Amino acid sequence: MRFGPAGYPAIGSKSDPEGSLKYTRGLGLDCLEVEFVRGARISEDRARQIGKCAKDLDIRLSCHAPYFISFNSDSPETVDKSVAWVVDTAKAAHWLGAYIIVIHAASYGKHPETALPNVISGLTRCKEQLDDLGIHDVTLGVETMGKKGQFGTLKEIAGVMKEVDGVRPVLDVAHVHARGVGCLKTKKDMQDLIDEFFPLAGPTAHFHISCIKYGEKGEISHLPLSEKEPDLQMLADILNDSDMDCNFVCESPLIEKDAVVFRDMFPRYRRS
């Protein structure tokens, strides 16, 4: 199991990915999600430099694609741009040596019935372009979403997987909790979620962890783990003895501090 932050932890006034990676490793963390949420604007040379640093430190990288992606848009231009944003992120991930990109695939909008076929169509186009580029080492990770108006339940993602090779779910536990208006109340609730997720996850189960503020429509904002919405100690207790390869990316407001907090919820990983 690996634990780490969503984004480069701030260690000074200047952007210093290598310094952030070294700081992350010094905390005993060993994964990091590079946040391309405003666009994958990085050169191949720079990406390869950062990727080498991460590899040398034994930090597993993943990437988050731009928030603007919307395969269910009424605008063909937006759909075309969505394909380009995914492909650009996957190219950057390939250069970095990152194994997965995380995608917010769509909103339901006025046409929820078209969301699944449109996501399938959009990701099929992405996969075809990546195949043409010879990029076969980056998984397209579709994230479980926290708002009821967004595409992204495990059942929906499983539907995409039936039609598009190279797609896996990314389980944002807090999003599931928020979408279900606080549904992860007991250890059984959490176990049922893991039992649904693991058969879909592939060789590495990619998680986003945080706590969350929610309302009747689902997600409002991410919160520190101390808020216990949901109580992630339940997740750690369930997975402590698991032999599944898991990657836990912390998206709380305390990205690296709460990654350490979560790691230390596992007796087998807790530092003395």
Contacts in CASP RR format, 6 or more apart in sequence:
PFRMAT RR
TARGET T0000
AUTHOR 0000-0000-0000
METHOD contacts of the structure
MODEL  1
MRFGPAGYPAIGSKSDPEGSLKYTRGLGLDCLEVEFVRGARISEDRARQI
GKCAKDLDIRLSCHAPYFISFNSDSPETVDKSVAWVVDTAKAAHWLGAYI
IVIHAASYGKHPETALPNVISGLTRCKEQLDDLGIHDVTLGVETMGKKGQ
FGTLKEIAGVMKEVDGVRPVLDVAHVHARGVGCLKTKKDMQDLIDEFFPL
AGPTAHFHISCIKYGEKGEISHLPLSEKEPDLQMLADILNDSDMDCNFVC
ESPLIEKDAVVFRDMFPRYRRS
1 239 0 8 1.000
1 245 0 8 1.000
1 246 0 8 1.000
1 247 0 8 1.000
1 248 0 8 1.000
1 266 0 8 1.000
1 269 0 8 1.000
2 29 0 8 1.000
2 30 0 8 1.000
2 31 0 8 1.000
2 60 0 8 1.000
2 246 0 8 1.000
2 247 0 8 1.000
2 248 0 8 1.000
3 29 0 8 1.000
3 30 0 8 1.000
3 31 0 8 1.000
3 248 0 8 1.000
3 250 0 8 1.000
3 259 0 8 1.000
3 260 0 8 1.000
3 262 0 8 1.000
3 263 0 8 1.000
3 269 0 8 1.000
4 24 0 8 1.000
4 29 0 8 1.000
4 30 0 8 1.000
4 31 0 8 1.000
4 32 0 8 1.000
4 33 0 8 1.000
4 248 0 8 1.000
4 249 0 8 1.000
4 250 0 8 1.000
4 255 0 8 1.000
4 256 0 8 1.000
4 259 0 8 1.000
4 263 0 8 1.000
5 24 0 8 1.000
5 29 0 8 1.000
5 32 0 8 1.000
5 33 0 8 1.000
5 249 0 8 1.000
5 250 0 8 1.000
5 255 0 8 1.000
5 256 0 8 1.000
5 259 0 8 1.000
6 33 0 8 1.000
6 35 0 8 1.000
6 64 0 8 1.000
6 208 0 8 1.000
6 249 0 8 1.000
6 250 0 8 1.000
6 251 0 8 1.000
6 255 0 8 1.000
7 20 0 8 1.000
7 32 0 8 1.000
7 33 0 8 1.000
7 34 0 8 1.000
7 35 0 8 1.000
7 255 0 8 1.000
8 15 0 8 1.000
8 16 0 8 1.000
8 17 0 8 1.000
8 20 0 8 1.000
8 21 0 8 1.000
8 24 0 8 1.000
8 32 0 8 1.000
8 34 0 8 1.000
8 35 0 8 1.000
9 20 0 8 1.000
9 23 0 8 1.000
9 24 0 8 1.000
9 255 0 8 1.000
9 256 0 8 1.000
10 20 0 8 1.000
11 19 0 8 1.000
11 20 0 8 1.000
11 23 0 8 1.000
17 50 0 8 1.000
17 53 0 8 1.000
18 49 0 8 1.000
18 50 0 8 1.000
18 53 0 8 1.000
20 32 0 8 1.000
21 32 0 8 1.000
21 50 0 8 1.000
21 53 0 8 1.000
21 54 0 8 1.000
21 57 0 8 1.000
21 59 0 8 1.000
22 53 0 8 1.000
22 57 0 8 1.000
23 256 0 8 1.000
24 32 0 8 1.000
24 57 0 8 1.000
24 59 0 8 1.000
24 256 0 8 1.000
25 57 0 8 1.000
25 58 0 8 1.000
25 59 0 8 1.000
27 256 0 8 1.000
27 259 0 8 1.000
27 260 0 8 1.000
28 260 0 8 1.000
28 263 0 8 1.000
28 271 0 8 1.000
29 59 0 8 1.000
29 256 0 8 1.000
29 259 0 8 1.000
29 260 0 8 1.000
29 263 0 8 1.000
30 58 0 8 1.000
30 59 0 8 1.000
30 60 0 8 1.000
31 59 0 8 1.000
31 60 0 8 1.000
31 61 0 8 1.000
31 62 0 8 1.000
31 247 0 8 1.000
31 248 0 8 1.000
31 249 0 8 1.000
32 54 0 8 1.000
32 59 0 8 1.000
32 60 0 8 1.000
32 61 0 8 1.000
32 62 0 8 1.000
32 249 0 8 1.000
33 61 0 8 1.000
33 62 0 8 1.000
33 63 0 8 1.000
33 64 0 8 1.000
33 102 0 8 1.000
33 249 0 8 1.000
34 50 0 8 1.000
34 61 0 8 1.000
34 62 0 8 1.000
34 63 0 8 1.000
34 64 0 8 1.000
34 92 0 8 1.000
34 93 0 8 1.000
34 96 0 8 1.000
34 98 0 8 1.000
35 63 0 8 1.000
35 64 0 8 1.000
36 42 0 8 1.000
36 63 0 8 1.000
36 64 0 8 1.000
36 65 0 8 1.000
36 66 0 8 1.000
36 89 0 8 1.000
36 92 0 8 1.000
37 64 0 8 1.000
37 65 0 8 1.000
37 66 0 8 1.000
37 67 0 8 1.000
38 66 0 8 1.000
38 67 0 8 1.000
39 66 0 8 1.000
39 85 0 8 1.000
39 88 0 8 1.000
39 89 0 8 1.000
40 63 0 8 1.000
40 65 0 8 1.000
40 66 0 8 1.000
40 85 0 8 1.000
40 88 0 8 1.000
40 89 0 8 1.000
40 91 0 8 1.000
40 92 0 8 1.000
42 92 0 8 1.000
42 95 0 8 1.000
44 95 0 8 1.000
47 92 0 8 1.000
47 95 0 8 1.000
47 96 0 8 1.000
48 95 0 8 1.000
48 96 0 8 1.000
50 96 0 8 1.000
51 61 0 8 1.000
51 95 0 8 1.000
51 96 0 8 1.000
51 97 0 8 1.000
54 60 0 8 1.000
54 61 0 8 1.000
54 96 0 8 1.000
54 97 0 8 1.000
55 97 0 8 1.000
60 99 0 8 1.000
60 247 0 8 1.000
61 93 0 8 1.000
61 96 0 8 1.000
61 97 0 8 1.000
61 98 0 8 1.000
61 99 0 8 1.000
62 93 0 8 1.000
62 98 0 8 1.000
62 99 0 8 1.000
62 100 0 8 1.000
62 101 0 8 1.000
62 102 0 8 1.000
62 206 0 8 1.000
62 247 0 8 1.000
62 249 0 8 1.000
63 89 0 8 1.000
63 92 0 8 1.000
63 93 0 8 1.000
63 96 0 8 1.000
63 98 0 8 1.000
63 100 0 8 1.000
63 101 0 8 1.000
63 102 0 8 1.000
64 89 0 8 1.000
64 101 0 8 1.000
64 102 0 8 1.000
65 85 0 8 1.000
65 86 0 8 1.000
65 89 0 8 1.000
65 101 0 8 1.000
65 102 0 8 1.000
65 103 0 8 1.000
65 104 0 8 1.000
66 85 0 8 1.000
66 89 0 8 1.000
67 104 0 8 1.000
68 81 0 8 1.000
68 82 0 8 1.000
68 85 0 8 1.000
69 82 0 8 1.000
69 85 0 8 1.000
69 86 0 8 1.000
69 103 0 8 1.000
69 104 0 8 1.000
69 105 0 8 1.000
69 106 0 8 1.000
70 78 0 8 1.000
70 79 0 8 1.000
70 82 0 8 1.000
70 106 0 8 1.000
70 107 0 8 1.000
71 79 0 8 1.000
71 82 0 8 1.000
71 105 0 8 1.000
71 106 0 8 1.000
71 115 0 8 1.000
71 118 0 8 1.000
71 119 0 8 1.000
71 121 0 8 1.000
71 122 0 8 1.000
71 123 0 8 1.000
72 105 0 8 1.000
72 106 0 8 1.000
72 107 0 8 1.000
72 108 0 8 1.000
72 109 0 8 1.000
72 111 0 8 1.000
72 114 0 8 1.000
72 115 0 8 1.000
72 118 0 8 1.000
72 119 0 8 1.000
72 151 0 8 1.000
73 79 0 8 1.000
73 82 0 8 1.000
73 106 0 8 1.000
74 110 0 8 1.000
74 111 0 8 1.000
79 118 0 8 1.000
79 122 0 8 1.000
82 122 0 8 1.000
83 122 0 8 1.000
83 125 0 8 1.000
83 126 0 8 1.000
83 129 0 8 1.000
86 101 0 8 1.000
86 103 0 8 1.000
86 123 0 8 1.000
86 126 0 8 1.000
86 140 0 8 1.000
87 126 0 8 1.000
87 129 0 8 1.000
87 130 0 8 1.000
87 133 0 8 1.000
89 101 0 8 1.000
90 101 0 8 1.000
90 126 0 8 1.000
90 130 0 8 1.000
90 135 0 8 1.000
90 138 0 8 1.000
90 140 0 8 1.000
91 133 0 8 1.000
91 135 0 8 1.000
92 98 0 8 1.000
93 99 0 8 1.000
93 100 0 8 1.000
93 101 0 8 1.000
93 138 0 8 1.000
94 135 0 8 1.000
94 137 0 8 1.000
94 138 0 8 1.000
97 137 0 8 1.000
98 138 0 8 1.000
99 137 0 8 1.000
99 138 0 8 1.000
99 139 0 8 1.000
99 204 0 8 1.000
100 138 0 8 1.000
100 139 0 8 1.000
100 140 0 8 1.000
100 141 0 8 1.000
100 168 0 8 1.000
100 170 0 8 1.000
100 204 0 8 1.000
100 206 0 8 1.000
101 138 0 8 1.000
101 139 0 8 1.000
101 140 0 8 1.000
101 141 0 8 1.000
102 141 0 8 1.000
102 143 0 8 1.000
102 170 0 8 1.000
102 206 0 8 1.000
102 208 0 8 1.000
103 123 0 8 1.000
103 140 0 8 1.000
103 141 0 8 1.000
103 142 0 8 1.000
103 143 0 8 1.000
104 143 0 8 1.000
104 145 0 8 1.000
104 150 0 8 1.000
105 119 0 8 1.000
105 123 0 8 1.000
105 142 0 8 1.000
105 143 0 8 1.000
105 151 0 8 1.000
105 152 0 8 1.000
105 160 0 8 1.000
106 115 0 8 1.000
106 118 0 8 1.000
106 119 0 8 1.000
106 150 0 8 1.000
106 151 0 8 1.000
107 115 0 8 1.000
107 149 0 8 1.000
107 150 0 8 1.000
107 151 0 8 1.000
108 115 0 8 1.000
108 149 0 8 1.000
108 150 0 8 1.000
108 151 0 8 1.000
109 149 0 8 1.000
112 149 0 8 1.000
115 151 0 8 1.000
115 156 0 8 1.000
116 151 0 8 1.000
116 156 0 8 1.000
116 159 0 8 1.000
116 160 0 8 1.000
119 142 0 8 1.000
119 151 0 8 1.000
119 156 0 8 1.000
119 160 0 8 1.000
120 159 0 8 1.000
120 160 0 8 1.000
120 163 0 8 1.000
120 164 0 8 1.000
123 140 0 8 1.000
123 142 0 8 1.000
123 160 0 8 1.000
123 164 0 8 1.000
123 167 0 8 1.000
124 163 0 8 1.000
124 164 0 8 1.000
126 140 0 8 1.000
127 140 0 8 1.000
127 164 0 8 1.000
127 165 0 8 1.000
127 166 0 8 1.000
130 136 0 8 1.000
130 138 0 8 1.000
139 166 0 8 1.000
139 167 0 8 1.000
139 168 0 8 1.000
140 164 0 8 1.000
140 166 0 8 1.000
140 167 0 8 1.000
140 168 0 8 1.000
141 167 0 8 1.000
141 168 0 8 1.000
141 169 0 8 1.000
141 170 0 8 1.000
141 206 0 8 1.000
142 152 0 8 1.000
142 157 0 8 1.000
142 160 0 8 1.000
142 167 0 8 1.000
142 168 0 8 1.000
142 169 0 8 1.000
142 170 0 8 1.000
143 152 0 8 1.000
143 169 0 8 1.000
143 170 0 8 1.000
143 172 0 8 1.000
143 175 0 8 1.000
143 208 0 8 1.000
144 152 0 8 1.000
144 153 0 8 1.000
144 154 0 8 1.000
144 157 0 8 1.000
144 169 0 8 1.000
144 170 0 8 1.000
144 171 0 8 1.000
144 172 0 8 1.000
144 175 0 8 1.000
144 176 0 8 1.000
144 179 0 8 1.000
145 151 0 8 1.000
145 152 0 8 1.000
145 153 0 8 1.000
145 172 0 8 1.000
145 175 0 8 1.000
145 179 0 8 1.000
145 219 0 8 1.000
146 172 0 8 1.000
146 174 0 8 1.000
146 175 0 8 1.000
146 176 0 8 1.000
146 178 0 8 1.000
146 179 0 8 1.000
146 212 0 8 1.000
146 214 0 8 1.000
146 218 0 8 1.000
146 219 0 8 1.000
147 178 0 8 1.000
147 179 0 8 1.000
147 217 0 8 1.000
147 218 0 8 1.000
147 219 0 8 1.000
148 179 0 8 1.000
148 217 0 8 1.000
148 218 0 8 1.000
149 217 0 8 1.000
153 179 0 8 1.000
154 169 0 8 1.000
154 171 0 8 1.000
154 196 0 8 1.000
154 197 0 8 1.000
154 200 0 8 1.000
157 167 0 8 1.000
157 169 0 8 1.000
157 200 0 8 1.000
158 169 0 8 1.000
158 200 0 8 1.000
160 167 0 8 1.000
161 167 0 8 1.000
161 168 0 8 1.000
161 169 0 8 1.000
161 200 0 8 1.000
168 200 0 8 1.000
168 201 0 8 1.000
168 202 0 8 1.000
168 206 0 8 1.000
169 197 0 8 1.000
169 200 0 8 1.000
169 201 0 8 1.000
170 206 0 8 1.000
170 207 0 8 1.000
170 208 0 8 1.000
171 193 0 8 1.000
171 197 0 8 1.000
171 201 0 8 1.000
171 205 0 8 1.000
171 206 0 8 1.000
171 207 0 8 1.000
171 208 0 8 1.000
172 207 0 8 1.000
172 208 0 8 1.000
172 251 0 8 1.000
173 184 0 8 1.000
173 190 0 8 1.000
173 193 0 8 1.000
173 207 0 8 1.000
173 208 0 8 1.000
173 209 0 8 1.000
173 230 0 8 1.000
173 232 0 8 1.000
173 235 0 8 1.000
174 208 0 8 1.000
174 209 0 8 1.000
174 210 0 8 1.000
174 211 0 8 1.000
174 212 0 8 1.000
174 219 0 8 1.000
174 222 0 8 1.000
174 229 0 8 1.000
174 230 0 8 1.000
174 251 0 8 1.000
175 208 0 8 1.000
175 212 0 8 1.000
175 219 0 8 1.000
176 183 0 8 1.000
176 184 0 8 1.000
176 193 0 8 1.000
177 183 0 8 1.000
177 184 0 8 1.000
177 212 0 8 1.000
177 214 0 8 1.000
177 229 0 8 1.000
177 230 0 8 1.000
178 212 0 8 1.000
178 213 0 8 1.000
178 214 0 8 1.000
178 215 0 8 1.000
178 218 0 8 1.000
178 219 0 8 1.000
178 220 0 8 1.000
179 218 0 8 1.000
179 219 0 8 1.000
180 214 0 8 1.000
180 218 0 8 1.000
181 214 0 8 1.000
181 215 0 8 1.000
181 216 0 8 1.000
181 218 0 8 1.000
182 214 0 8 1.000
182 229 0 8 1.000
182 230 0 8 1.000
183 189 0 8 1.000
184 190 0 8 1.000
184 193 0 8 1.000
184 230 0 8 1.000
184 234 0 8 1.000
185 230 0 8 1.000
186 234 0 8 1.000
187 234 0 8 1.000
187 237 0 8 1.000
187 238 0 8 1.000
190 230 0 8 1.000
190 234 0 8 1.000
190 235 0 8 1.000
190 238 0 8 1.000
191 238 0 8 1.000
194 235 0 8 1.000
194 238 0 8 1.000
194 239 0 8 1.000
197 205 0 8 1.000
198 205 0 8 1.000
198 244 0 8 1.000
201 244 0 8 1.000
203 245 0 8 1.000
204 245 0 8 1.000
204 246 0 8 1.000
204 247 0 8 1.000
205 244 0 8 1.000
205 245 0 8 1.000
205 246 0 8 1.000
205 247 0 8 1.000
206 247 0 8 1.000
206 249 0 8 1.000
207 246 0 8 1.000
207 247 0 8 1.000
207 248 0 8 1.000
207 249 0 8 1.000
208 249 0 8 1.000
208 250 0 8 1.000
208 251 0 8 1.000
209 225 0 8 1.000
209 232 0 8 1.000
209 235 0 8 1.000
209 248 0 8 1.000
209 249 0 8 1.000
209 250 0 8 1.000
209 251 0 8 1.000
209 252 0 8 1.000
209 258 0 8 1.000
209 262 0 8 1.000
210 222 0 8 1.000
210 223 0 8 1.000
210 224 0 8 1.000
210 225 0 8 1.000
210 250 0 8 1.000
210 251 0 8 1.000
210 252 0 8 1.000
210 258 0 8 1.000
211 222 0 8 1.000
211 223 0 8 1.000
211 224 0 8 1.000
211 225 0 8 1.000
211 226 0 8 1.000
211 227 0 8 1.000
211 228 0 8 1.000
211 229 0 8 1.000
211 230 0 8 1.000
211 232 0 8 1.000
211 252 0 8 1.000
212 219 0 8 1.000
212 220 0 8 1.000
212 221 0 8 1.000
212 222 0 8 1.000
212 223 0 8 1.000
212 229 0 8 1.000
212 230 0 8 1.000
213 219 0 8 1.000
213 220 0 8 1.000
213 221 0 8 1.000
213 222 0 8 1.000
213 223 0 8 1.000
213 229 0 8 1.000
214 220 0 8 1.000
214 229 0 8 1.000
222 251 0 8 1.000
222 252 0 8 1.000
222 253 0 8 1.000
223 229 0 8 1.000
223 252 0 8 1.000
223 253 0 8 1.000
224 252 0 8 1.000
224 253 0 8 1.000
224 254 0 8 1.000
224 258 0 8 1.000
225 232 0 8 1.000
225 252 0 8 1.000
225 254 0 8 1.000
225 258 0 8 1.000
225 261 0 8 1.000
225 262 0 8 1.000
226 261 0 8 1.000
232 262 0 8 1.000
232 265 0 8 1.000
233 265 0 8 1.000
235 265 0 8 1.000
236 262 0 8 1.000
236 265 0 8 1.000
236 266 0 8 1.000
237 265 0 8 1.000
239 246 0 8 1.000
239 266 0 8 1.000
240 266 0 8 1.000
240 267 0 8 1.000
240 268 0 8 1.000
241 268 0 8 1.000
248 259 0 8 1.000
248 262 0 8 1.000
248 263 0 8 1.000
249 259 0 8 1.000
250 256 0 8 1.000
250 258 0 8 1.000
250 259 0 8 1.000
250 262 0 8 1.000
252 258 0 8 1.000
254 261 0 8 1.000
263 269 0 8 1.000
263 270 0 8 1.000
264 270 0 8 1.000
264 271 0 8 1.000
END
